[in-house]
Structure formats: C-alpha cells, structure tokens
Amino acid sequence: MKTLLLDRTEWDIVLDADGNMAIGEAPYAIAQDVASAVRTFKGECWYDSALGIPYFEQILGHWPPMPLVKELITKAALTVPGVASARCVFATVTNRVLSGQIQITDTSGVTSNANF
C-alpha cells in the first residue's frame, strides 16, 4: 500500500529530493492513513459522507464517555484498507486536548502505531 507522504507537523504533502510529491509505503502508509481517518469529521468527505468520526454530533461540546470515544476511533481505524485490528490507547487530556495512540496490526501481521 502507498499513500502521499504528509509532514507530521503541518499534516500537508511534502516533496521528495527530486521535487516530486513524496510517497509513503507500508507499514508507515497504513499508520498515516489511520491517523488521517481519525482526523476526519463525519460528513467531511464529499465522496462518502458516512466516513469520519461524528465529532460535532457526539464529542465536541458534549461529555462523551471515554469508551465511546475509543470505540469511534477504533471503528474509524478499521475502515482503512489493510488494517486487521486496531486498539486505541489514551495518553493524556490536557487543556481539552486528547492525545494518545492507535496500535495497528495490518493484514500481513506487522504492528505499527499512529499517534493522535
């Protein structure tokens, strides 16, 4: 699996040494695509408005139970092609910012992490 490589800080495409769009390959590509899936708001993808997490409807401005948030993040991770299993682990909640990691096992058995 391949994907456009994104800068980890700006979450924008980057160029390779030749000035072409950089390409990421598995297992990093799968982890990056999972991180993108978790950042997607439900309805944001015009080609499939069912994709994404219902941040506005169920999370932002609400007091959702953490198991619900974990479930929504895990479901979003499992929508990425090549992901066999995903486990969401919360690290901290500081100044209303939730951080953590999604531990991913792809269909070839390789385990990687996507941070959020």
N, C-alpha and C positions, 0 to 999 in steps of 0.2 A: 504494500500500500504506500502511496506517495501523497503528499499534500504540499501546498505552498508554505514555505517556512515563514513563521511570524517572529518578529522581535519580541522577546519576553517582557520587556518593559513597556513598550508602546502598543503592543499587540497589532502591529502593522506589518505588511510584507517587507521583506528585505531582499537585497540584491547579492548575488554571488560575486566572486572576484572578477568575472568577465562582464559584469553589468546586467546579467540576466536575472530574472526572478529566481530566488533560491528555492530549492525543493528539499523537503524533509522526507525521510524514509522511515519505515517501521523499524523499531518499535516507537521511536520518538513521534512519528507522524500520528500514530494512534493516540498517544497520550495528548498531543496537541489538539487533535480533533475532539477528544473527550473534554478538554478544557474549554474549547470553543462551544461545545454543546451545552455545557453548564452555564456559560455566559449568555446564552441565547434566551431572550424573553419569549414566552408563548405568543404566537401571532407575528413575530418579527420577520420570519422567513416567508416572503411573499409566495414562494413556490410550494410551500407546505406549511400552512399556518398552524397545524397541530404540533409542530416541533417546538421545543423550548420548554422552559420552566415557567409556571404561572406566578411570576414574581409579583405583579401588580394585584392579581386576584387573591393570592393566598399567603404571600410572605411579607412584602414591603408594606408598612403601615399596619401590620397585624402582629399578633404574638403567637406565631405558629409553634406547635410542639416540635422540638428538635428531631424526633423520629420521623415526622412528616417531611421535614426539610431533607433529611438523609435519604428518605425514600424517593423524593422528587429528583435529587441529584443523581442517585443511583440509576433511576429509570432513564434519565437523560443520557447518562454514560452508556447504557446498554443499547441506545439507538445507533451508536457509531458502528459502522461495519468493521468486523474483525475483533470486536470485544466479546469475550466469552463470559467474563464475570467482572464485577466492579464492587468495590467496598469503599464507602465514604467514611473518612475519619476527620472529625473536627479538631482543630488545634486550639484556637482562641477566638474569643469575641471581645474585641477592644474598640471602644468608641463607635459602636454599632457596626463594626466591620467583622464579618465572619471569615476566618481563614482555616484552611485545612488541606487535605489531600485525598485524591481518589486513587485507590490502589487497583490497578487494572491487570487482568490476565487476558492476553489475546488468544485467538483460536489456535495458535501454534504453541501455546504454553508459556510464552515469555511474559514476565511480570514487569510492569513499569508504573510510574506514579505521575499523576497530573495534579499540580498544585492549584489552589484557588484561594 
